[in-house]
Amino acid sequence: MFCRKLLAAKSLSLQYVSNMERLFPLTYSKRFSNAKYRKRKNYAVNHIKNELTVKPAFVDLSLNSPVSNETESEQASHFETISELNKKISELTKDLNVIRQETDADKIGSEEIAKGLSKKKSLSGTPDKSIEMSSVQCGGCGALLHCQDVTIPGYLPSEVFKNLTMEELKESKCQKCHKMQHQGMVFDIRASDEKVYEIMRKISSERCLVLLVIDLFDIENSIPDIFSQMLTERTTIHVIGNKVDIIPQDQPNYLEAVEETLITACKKRGLNRHNVKEVSLISAKTGYGVEKLISSLLANWGMRGNVYMIGTANSGKSTLYNSLLHSDYCYYKVRDVIPKASVSVWPGTTINILKFPIMNSKTNWLMKMRQKRLMETQAKEILRHKKMKEEIKKQKKLVASSVITTLHGKVEKTDFTNDAEKRALYSGFDLVAYEYKGDQVRSNDGKEFIMETPEKYDETDFTDSRFLCDTPGLLCDNQVHTELTPEELKLIIPTRKIVPHCYLLKPDHTVFITGLGRIDFVEGNQDVMLVIFISSKLPVFVLPSHEAEEFYHNNIGTNILGVPLGDESRLTKLPPLKSEDIRIHLQDHPQKLAALDLQLSSLGWVSVIGMARGFEIDIDVTLRVYTSGALGTYQRPPTLREAQAFHRKRMGNSFKYRRNKSKLLLSKGERL
């Protein structure tokens, strides 16, 4: 009965649409006839429901025109049928919307909480303290899986936990990691300091390689003293500067300057006394430098011992772990089986060691196949860059979008499996020409073969292997992001290449960088320019110093200053702004070049540039720098000295300079 009503309603709606097209061809031909338009706009069931009810009623009642030969009673009965149909659709839509959202989440992220279980079941349930905690770690955060207490990391609802086999449990993630991955939710799950110290002592006691991951957006605060104190001098260290993709380019060789700043900061933190073998600049997010890092690890370290990644929270360790997991660095038979680490804007989501077995670099045929694949990828990249340069040359200028100027790199997996191994995993797979990808094979005649016997990962099968281990991130007191909410963290953490703000700062003036940073011009006989390297989502204000206090108290906690957000109870949880005076000798630095950088904790950094107005011999200025609790403030030699690359002329009589677009800068003698 319901199907007959559905077909009748569909026929009626199509008839009304046809009449509407005759009456309003320009308005309705695109809306109803163009299937591509409907797909592009992602028409849902709710929209179809509105089209069925509103449009026919509009034609019949408002225009009062004969759109069919039916009587009014027959049309009214059809409308009642449509009304009943709409009620059915609205009831189904509730479940359909949930299913659609979960399906989209599956496309983005991959692992299910347990094999054969629906998402809906995994998100609800009750704890059961009578069931013992398992010895299996969560694949996302490393906590031991259990169903005893929802507040303890590693929790799964008892209704789910009890029905999982040991094999299914090894492929599962805890409830919090599942919600972070599939629903974008954020939870405060962090490893205790005791756990971090225990892992650091373990690292110091064995022969291993340490990958020290440092956030290039907050270099000084990403190297806490505990690293140099707890690591022995014989421990081999490979320093990795992550997030190089967000650093803007002031001159062609800017990466050398970034690397020099990183090395200087490591020396100041006492790492010069340790066995630092190499320094790499990478972007775990875009893949830049990751393949080069893998080649270095395989060639220089190999299988001499385990590899541990350490660093502060939000330095990008888990993102790098996931990138290496799905690369040639992981043993090829299990890299598609081991679940990814949970990645969140919230710092410290990894609370125990996550690890995977490393590929044996002594296997010559594996290395030869990898080298062949790298050469093919390099050839493709050369062609891509050539086409890009040709497009820029046609424009007759070097200005390019941030997509082109951002550092990218492909991290791919070499197919090490031979035909015999592949055929063993598929039924009916006996063709020669095929395309292999993940758990699926497409033959040359279009046939598809699905993997029936997927690989299983059991750590006990790799007793002779070496492992890459992702460790919990250390929460550094000097980093203000440990005190912020998830909404505030999304604002201060840059997600794309930084376009710096450039402001003129005169004596007796103040610049506010959100509500967490402030710089006062206390003393000096010349103006300075501040080049502010922060997220594009954050506001900056310049005003006379005598108005600063009133402006701050009126706007702190609001969208005007941006961060922090909230009422008085929220603001009292943050340390108040405290200052530190910094004296700068501008006569020691060339005009229009940065004199020094001021790191403002997790907000970013500010480059100070002298704006000479005469021939004064003594050009000294004093700036008073405020951060939350006076934490995380450092001064260092400038990383990006060429300030003219970031600004154009001033905007009228304001203090703000027009910002320059991203450019593709070339070295001297280099040509397109």
C-alpha positions in Angstrom: 0.0 0.0 0.0 2.8 2.4 1.0 4.7 1.7 -2.3 1.5 2.3 -4.4 1.0 5.7 -2.7 4.7 6.5 -3.2 4.4 5.8 -7.0 1.2 7.9 -7.2 2.7 10.8 -5.4 5.8 10.6 -7.6 3.7 10.6 -10.8 1.7 13.6 -9.5 4.7 15.6 -8.6 6.3 15.0 -12.0 3.1 16.2 -13.6 3.1 19.4 -11.5 6.8 20.0 -12.3 6.1 19.7 -16.0 3.4 22.3 -15.8 5.6 24.6 -13.8 8.3 24.4 -16.5 5.8 25.5 -19.1 4.6 28.4 -16.9 8.1 29.5 -15.7 10.7 28.1 -18.1 13.6 30.3 -17.0 13.0 29.7 -13.3 12.3 26.0 -13.1 14.1 24.5 -16.1 17.4 24.7 -14.3 16.1 23.8 -10.9 14.2 20.6 -11.8 15.7 19.4 -15.0 19.5 19.8 -14.4 20.6 16.6 -12.6 24.1 17.9 -12.2 22.9 20.9 -10.4 21.0 18.7 -7.9 24.0 16.5 -7.3 26.3 19.5 -6.9 24.0 21.1 -4.3 23.6 17.7 -2.5 19.8 17.7 -2.4 18.7 15.7 0.5 15.4 14.0 1.4 14.2 17.1 3.3 14.5 19.2 0.1 12.7 16.6 -2.0 9.9 16.7 0.6 9.6 20.5 0.3 9.5 20.3 -3.5 6.7 17.7 -3.4 4.5 19.8 -1.1 5.2 23.5 -1.6 5.5 23.8 -5.3 2.3 22.0 -6.4 0.3 23.8 -3.7 1.8 27.1 -4.9 0.7 26.4 -8.5 -2.8 25.3 -7.6 -3.7 27.8 -5.0 -1.9 31.0 -5.9 -2.1 30.9 -9.7 -5.5 29.2 -9.8 -4.7 27.8 -13.2 -5.8 24.4 -14.5 -2.7 22.3 -14.4 -4.6 19.0 -14.8 -8.0 17.6 -15.8 -8.6 16.2 -12.4 -11.4 17.4 -10.1 -10.7 19.4 -7.0 -11.6 16.4 -4.8 -9.2 14.2 -6.7 -6.4 16.8 -6.3 -7.2 17.2 -2.6 -6.9 13.4 -2.1 -3.5 13.5 -3.9 -2.4 16.3 -1.5 -3.5 14.1 1.4 -1.5 11.3 0.0 1.5 13.5 -0.3 1.0 14.8 3.2 1.0 11.2 4.5 4.1 10.5 2.4 5.9 13.5 3.9 5.2 12.2 7.4 6.8 8.9 6.5 9.8 10.7 4.9 10.3 12.9 8.0 10.3 9.8 10.2 12.9 8.1 8.0 14.9 11.2 7.6 16.0 11.3 11.2 17.8 8.0 10.8 18.9 8.8 7.3 20.7 12.0 8.4 22.6 10.0 11.1 23.6 7.4 8.6 24.7 10.0 6.0 26.8 11.8 8.6 28.5 8.6 9.7 29.0 7.5 6.1 30.8 10.8 5.3 32.9 10.3 8.4 33.9 6.9 7.2 35.1 8.3 3.9 37.3 10.8 5.8 38.7 8.6 8.4 38.8 4.8 8.1 38.8 2.5 11.1 35.6 1.2 12.8 35.5 0.9 16.5 35.0 -2.9 16.1 34.6 -5.2 13.3 30.9 -5.9 12.3 29.5 -3.3 14.8 27.5 -0.3 13.8 28.6 3.2 14.7 25.4 3.8 16.6 26.1 0.9 19.1 29.6 2.0 19.7 28.6 5.4 20.9 26.2 4.3 23.6 26.3 1.8 26.5 27.0 1.5 30.2 30.1 0.7 32.2 30.6 -2.6 34.0 33.2 -2.6 36.8 33.0 -6.4 37.3 34.8 -7.0 34.0 38.6 -6.9 34.2 40.7 -4.4 32.1 42.2 -5.9 29.0 45.8 -6.0 28.0 45.1 -4.6 24.5 45.9 -1.0 23.7 43.6 1.4 21.9 44.8 1.9 18.4 44.3 5.7 18.6 45.7 6.8 22.0 47.4 3.7 23.4 45.3 3.4 26.5 44.4 -0.1 27.7 40.8 -1.0 26.5 38.2 -1.6 29.3 34.6 -1.0 30.2 35.0 -0.2 33.9 34.7 3.6 34.0 33.8 6.1 31.3 36.2 8.8 32.8 39.3 6.5 32.5 41.0 6.6 29.0 40.5 3.5 27.0 36.8 3.1 27.8 34.4 1.1 25.7 30.7 0.5 26.6 30.3 -2.9 28.2 27.7 -3.9 25.7 30.4 -3.5 23.0 33.4 -4.7 25.0 31.9 -8.0 26.1 31.0 -9.0 22.5 34.5 -8.4 21.0 36.9 -11.3 20.3 40.5 -10.8 21.0 41.2 -10.2 17.3 38.4 -7.6 17.0 39.7 -5.9 20.2 43.1 -5.4 18.6 41.5 -3.5 15.7 39.3 -1.3 18.0 39.6 2.2 19.3 38.2 3.5 22.6 35.0 5.5 22.6 36.7 8.9 22.9 39.1 8.2 20.0 36.2 7.1 17.9 34.2 10.2 18.6 37.3 12.4 17.9 37.8 10.7 14.6 34.3 10.4 13.3 32.4 13.2 15.0 35.1 15.9 15.5 34.6 15.9 19.3 37.4 16.9 21.7 38.2 15.3 25.0 40.7 16.2 27.7 42.6 12.9 27.8 46.3 13.4 28.6 49.1 11.3 29.9 50.3 11.9 33.4 53.7 13.4 34.0 54.7 10.1 35.8 53.9 8.2 32.6 56.0 10.5 30.5 59.0 10.3 32.9 58.7 6.5 32.9 58.9 6.4 29.1 61.9 8.8 29.1 63.7 6.6 31.6 63.0 3.6 29.3 64.4 5.5 26.3 67.6 6.5 28.2 68.2 2.9 29.3 68.3 1.3 25.8 70.1 1.7 22.6 67.7 3.6 20.3 67.3 6.5 18.0 65.3 9.5 19.2 63.3 11.6 16.8 62.9 15.0 18.6 59.9 16.6 16.9 59.9 20.4 17.3 57.1 22.8 16.3 58.7 25.5 14.1 55.8 27.9 15.0 57.0 27.8 18.6 60.6 26.6 18.6 61.9 27.6 22.0 58.9 26.3 23.9 59.0 23.0 22.0 62.4 22.1 23.6 61.8 21.8 27.3 64.8 21.3 29.6 63.7 17.8 30.6 64.8 16.5 27.2 68.4 17.4 27.6 68.3 16.4 31.3 66.9 12.9 30.9 68.5 11.9 27.6 72.0 10.5 28.0 74.8 12.0 26.0 75.3 8.7 24.0 71.6 8.7 22.8 71.5 9.3 19.1 69.1 12.2 18.3 67.6 13.2 15.0 66.1 16.7 15.3 62.9 17.2 13.2 61.5 20.7 12.6 57.8 20.2 11.8 55.2 22.5 10.2 57.6 24.1 7.8 54.7 24.4 5.3 53.2 27.4 7.4 56.5 29.4 7.4 56.3 32.2 4.8 59.1 32.8 2.3 61.0 36.1 2.6 63.9 35.1 0.2 64.8 32.1 -1.9 67.1 30.5 0.7 64.7 31.0 3.7 64.8 27.3 4.7 68.5 27.6 5.5 67.7 30.5 7.9 64.9 28.4 9.5 67.2 25.5 10.0 69.9 27.8 11.5 67.3 29.2 14.0 66.3 25.6 14.9 70.0 24.6 15.5 70.7 27.7 17.6 67.6 27.0 19.8 68.7 23.4 20.3 72.2 24.5 21.4 70.7 27.0 23.9 68.7 24.1 25.4 71.8 22.0 26.0 71.4 19.6 23.1 74.8 20.4 21.8 76.2 18.1 24.4 74.2 15.2 23.0 74.8 13.0 20.0 72.7 15.0 17.5 73.3 13.3 14.1 71.0 15.1 11.7 68.5 18.0 11.4 65.5 17.8 9.0 62.7 20.2 8.1 59.4 18.5 7.2 55.7 19.0 7.1 53.8 15.9 8.4 50.6 17.5 7.1 51.6 18.2 3.5 54.2 15.4 3.2 57.1 17.8 2.5 60.5 16.2 3.4 58.9 13.0 4.8 60.2 10.7 2.0 63.7 12.2 2.5 63.4 11.5 6.2 62.4 7.9 5.6 65.4 7.4 3.2 67.7 8.9 5.9 66.3 6.7 8.6 66.6 3.5 6.5 70.2 4.3 5.4 71.7 5.7 8.5 70.0 3.9 11.3 68.4 0.8 9.8 67.6 -1.9 12.3 70.2 -1.0 15.0 67.4 -0.4 17.6 64.0 1.0 18.2 63.1 4.5 17.1 61.2 6.8 19.6 59.4 10.0 18.6 59.4 12.5 21.5 58.2 16.1 21.7 55.8 18.5 23.3 52.0 18.3 22.8 50.7 19.7 19.5 54.2 19.4 17.8 52.7 17.0 15.2 54.1 13.7 16.4 50.9 11.8 15.8 50.4 13.2 12.4 54.0 12.2 11.5 53.4 8.7 13.0 50.3 8.3 10.7 52.3 9.4 7.7 55.2 7.0 8.5 52.7 4.2 9.2 51.4 4.4 5.6 54.8 4.6 4.0 57.7 2.4 3.2 59.1 2.8 6.7 56.4 0.4 8.1 56.7 -3.3 7.3 54.6 -3.7 4.2 52.4 -6.6 5.3 50.9 -4.8 8.3 50.8 -1.1 7.3 47.2 -1.3 6.1 46.1 -3.2 9.3 47.5 -1.2 12.2 45.1 1.6 13.1 46.1 5.3 12.9 46.8 7.4 15.9 44.1 9.8 17.0 44.9 13.4 15.9 43.1 16.3 17.5 43.5 20.0 18.0 43.5 19.2 21.8 47.1 18.7 23.0 48.2 15.4 24.5 45.8 12.9 23.0 48.4 10.1 23.0 48.6 8.7 26.5 50.7 5.6 25.9 53.2 4.2 23.4 51.9 3.5 19.9 54.2 1.5 17.6 54.6 -0.4 14.3 57.4 -2.7 13.0 60.0 -1.0 10.8 61.0 -2.3 7.4 64.3 -4.1 7.2 66.5 -1.9 5.1 69.1 -4.8 4.7 66.7 -6.5 2.3 68.2 -5.3 -0.9 65.3 -6.1 -3.2 62.9 -4.0 -1.0 65.3 -1.0 -1.2 65.7 -1.4 -5.0 61.9 -1.4 -5.5 61.6 1.7 -3.3 64.3 3.5 -5.2 62.6 2.7 -8.5 59.3 4.1 -7.2 61.0 7.2 -5.9 62.6 7.9 -9.2 59.3 7.6 -11.0 57.7 9.9 -8.5 60.5 12.4 -8.9 60.0 12.4 -12.7 56.3 13.2 -12.2 57.1 16.0 -9.8 59.6 17.6 -12.2 56.9 17.6 -14.9 54.4 19.1 -12.5 56.8 21.9 -11.5 57.5 22.5 -15.1 53.9 23.0 -15.9 53.4 25.2 -12.9 56.3 27.5 -14.0 54.9 27.7 -17.5 51.6 28.9 -16.0 53.4 31.5 -13.9 55.4 32.6 -16.9 52.2 33.2 -18.9 51.0 35.5 -16.2 54.2 37.6 -16.6 54.6 37.9 -12.8 55.9 35.7 -9.9 52.8 36.2 -7.7 51.2 32.8 -7.0 48.5 31.5 -4.7 49.3 30.0 -1.3 48.5 26.6 -2.7 51.4 26.8 -5.2 53.9 28.4 -2.8 53.2 26.0 0.1 55.7 23.2 0.4 54.2 19.9 -0.6 55.5 16.3 -1.0 54.0 13.0 -1.7 54.3 10.1 0.8 53.5 6.9 -1.1 53.7 3.2 -0.5 55.8 0.9 -2.7 54.0 -2.2 -3.7 56.3 -4.9 -2.3 54.0 -7.8 -2.6 54.6 -10.3 -5.5 52.0 -12.0 -7.6 52.0 -15.2 -5.5 51.3 -13.3 -2.3 48.5 -11.4 -3.9 46.8 -14.4 -5.4 46.8 -16.1 -2.0 44.6 -13.3 -0.7 42.0 -13.2 -3.4 39.6 -15.8 -4.8 39.4 -16.2 -8.6 42.4 -13.8 -9.1 44.3 -15.5 -11.9 44.9 -12.7 -14.4 48.2 -11.2 -15.3 47.4 -7.5 -16.0 45.8 -5.8 -13.0 45.8 -2.7 -10.8 46.4 -3.3 -7.2 45.3 -0.9 -4.5 44.7 -1.6 -0.8 42.3 -4.5 -0.4 41.0 -4.5 -4.0 42.3 -5.6 -7.3 40.9 -4.4 -10.7 41.9 -6.6 -13.6 42.5 -5.4 -17.2 39.0 -6.5 -18.3 37.3 -4.5 -15.5 36.8 -7.4 -13.0 37.2 -6.6 -9.3 38.5 -9.0 -6.7 38.0 -8.2 -3.0 40.5 -9.4 -0.4 39.0 -12.3 1.5 41.8 -13.1 3.9 43.1 -9.8 5.2 46.4 -9.6 7.1 46.3 -9.7 10.9 48.7 -7.9 13.1 50.1 -9.7 16.2 53.1 -8.0 17.9 54.3 -11.4 19.1 55.1 -12.3 15.5 57.7 -9.5 15.3 60.0 -10.4 18.2 63.1 -9.9 16.1 61.9 -6.6 14.6 62.6 -3.0 15.5 59.7 -0.6 16.1 58.9 3.1 15.6 57.2 4.3 18.8 55.0 7.4 19.2 55.2 8.6 22.8 52.8 10.9 24.8 53.4 14.6 24.2 54.9 16.5 27.1 52.8 19.4 28.3 55.1 22.4 28.6 54.1 25.1 31.2 55.4 27.9 28.9 52.9 27.0 26.2 49.7 28.9 26.6 47.7 26.5 24.4 47.6 24.0 27.4 45.2 26.5 29.1 42.9 27.1 26.1 39.6 25.6 25.1 39.2 23.6 21.8 37.4 26.6 20.2 40.3 28.9 21.1 42.9 26.4 20.0 41.3 26.3 16.5 41.8 30.0 16.3 45.4 30.3 17.4 46.9 27.2 15.6 47.6 28.1 11.9 46.4 25.6 9.4 47.9 27.2 6.2 50.9 29.3 5.2 51.1 32.4 7.4 50.6 35.8 5.8 52.2 38.2 8.3 50.6 41.4 9.7 52.8 44.5 9.4 52.1 47.5 11.7 53.9 50.7 12.5 54.4 51.2 16.2 55.2 54.7 17.4 56.4 55.7 20.9 53.7 55.7 23.6 51.6 53.3 21.5 50.4 49.7 22.2 49.7 46.8 20.0 47.3 44.0 21.1 47.7 40.6 19.6 44.4 39.1 20.7 43.9 39.2 24.5 46.9 37.0 25.1 49.7 39.2 23.8 50.5 42.9 24.1 53.6 45.0 23.2 54.0 48.6 24.5 56.5 51.1 23.0 58.0 52.4 26.3 61.1 54.3 25.3 62.9 55.2 22.1 63.6 58.0 19.6 62.4 56.3 16.4 59.4 54.3 15.1 59.6 50.6 14.6 57.7 48.2 12.4 56.3 45.0 13.8 55.9 42.0 11.5 53.5 39.7 13.3 53.6 36.0 12.4 50.3 34.6 13.8 47.2 32.7 12.5 45.1 34.7 10.0 42.1 34.1 12.2 43.5 36.3 15.0 42.9 40.1 15.3 45.5 42.8 15.9 44.9 46.4 17.3 47.2 49.4 17.6 46.2 52.4 19.8 47.7 55.0 22.1 49.0 53.5 25.3 46.8 55.7 27.6 43.8 54.0 26.1 45.1 50.5 26.3 43.8 49.5 29.7 40.3 50.6 29.1 40.2 48.9 25.6 41.5 45.7 27.1 39.0 45.5 30.0 36.1 46.4 27.7 36.9 43.8 25.1 38.6 40.9 26.8 36.6 37.7 26.5 34.7 39.0 23.4 35.0 38.3 19.7 36.8 41.7 19.3 40.0 40.4 20.9 39.2 36.9 19.8 41.1 34.9 22.4 40.3 34.1 25.2 36.5 33.8 24.9 34.1 33.6 27.8 32.8 35.3 30.9 34.6 36.3 34.1 34.6 32.7 35.4 36.4 31.6 32.2 38.9 34.4 32.3 39.9 33.8 35.9 41.2 30.3 34.9 44.0 32.0 32.8 47.0 33.7 34.3 46.8 37.5 33.9 49.0 39.4 31.5 52.5 40.0 32.9 55.3 42.0 31.3 59.0 41.9 30.5 61.0 44.9 29.2 63.3 44.2 26.3 66.0 46.7 25.1 66.9 46.6 21.4 70.0 48.3 19.9 68.7 49.1 16.4 72.0 50.8 15.4 73.6 47.4 15.2 71.2 46.2 12.5 70.8 47.4 8.9 67.8 49.5 8.1 64.6 47.7 6.9 66.0 44.4 8.1 64.6 42.6 11.2 66.6 43.2 14.3 65.3 40.4 16.4 62.3 38.0 16.9 60.1 38.0 20.0 58.4 34.6 20.6 55.0 35.1 22.3 54.4 31.6 23.7 52.0 29.6 21.4 50.6 32.7 19.7 53.5 33.0 17.3 56.4 35.5 17.0 57.0 39.2 16.2 59.9 40.6 14.2 61.1 44.1 15.1 62.4 46.4 12.4 63.9 49.9 12.9 62.4 52.7 10.8 65.3 55.3 10.8 64.2 59.0 10.5 67.7 60.6 10.8 71.3 59.9 11.5 71.2 59.3 15.3 74.2 57.4 16.6 72.3 55.8 19.5 69.1 54.2 18.3 67.8 52.2 21.2 64.2 51.3 21.9 62.5 49.6 24.9 59.5 47.4 24.3 57.4 46.0 27.1 56.1 42.5 26.1 53.1 41.0 27.8 52.0 37.4 27.7 49.7 35.3 29.9 51.7 34.9 33.1 54.8 36.2 31.3 55.3 32.7 30.1 56.9 31.6 26.8 58.5 34.9 26.0 61.9 34.6 24.2 64.1 36.8 22.0 66.3 35.4 19.3 68.1 36.5 16.1 65.6 37.0 13.3 64.6 34.0 11.3 63.1 35.9 8.3 65.0 39.2 8.0 63.7 40.5 4.6 60.7 42.3 5.9 60.0 44.1 2.6 58.8 40.8 1.2 55.7 40.8 3.5 54.3 44.3 3.1 53.5 47.1 0.7 52.5 50.7 1.3 50.7 51.9 4.4 46.9 52.1 4.3 46.4 55.8 4.4 47.2 57.4 7.7 46.6 54.1 9.6 49.3 52.1 11.4 48.7 49.1 9.2 50.6 48.2 6.0 49.0 46.4 3.1 50.0 42.7 3.2 51.8 41.2 0.3 50.5 38.1 -1.5 52.5 34.8 -1.4 55.3 34.8 -4.0 57.4 32.2 -5.7 60.9 33.7 -5.1 63.8 32.5 -7.2 67.5 32.3 -6.4 70.0 34.5 -8.1 70.6 33.3 -11.6 67.6 30.9 -11.5 65.2 31.2 -14.3 61.7 30.0 -15.0 
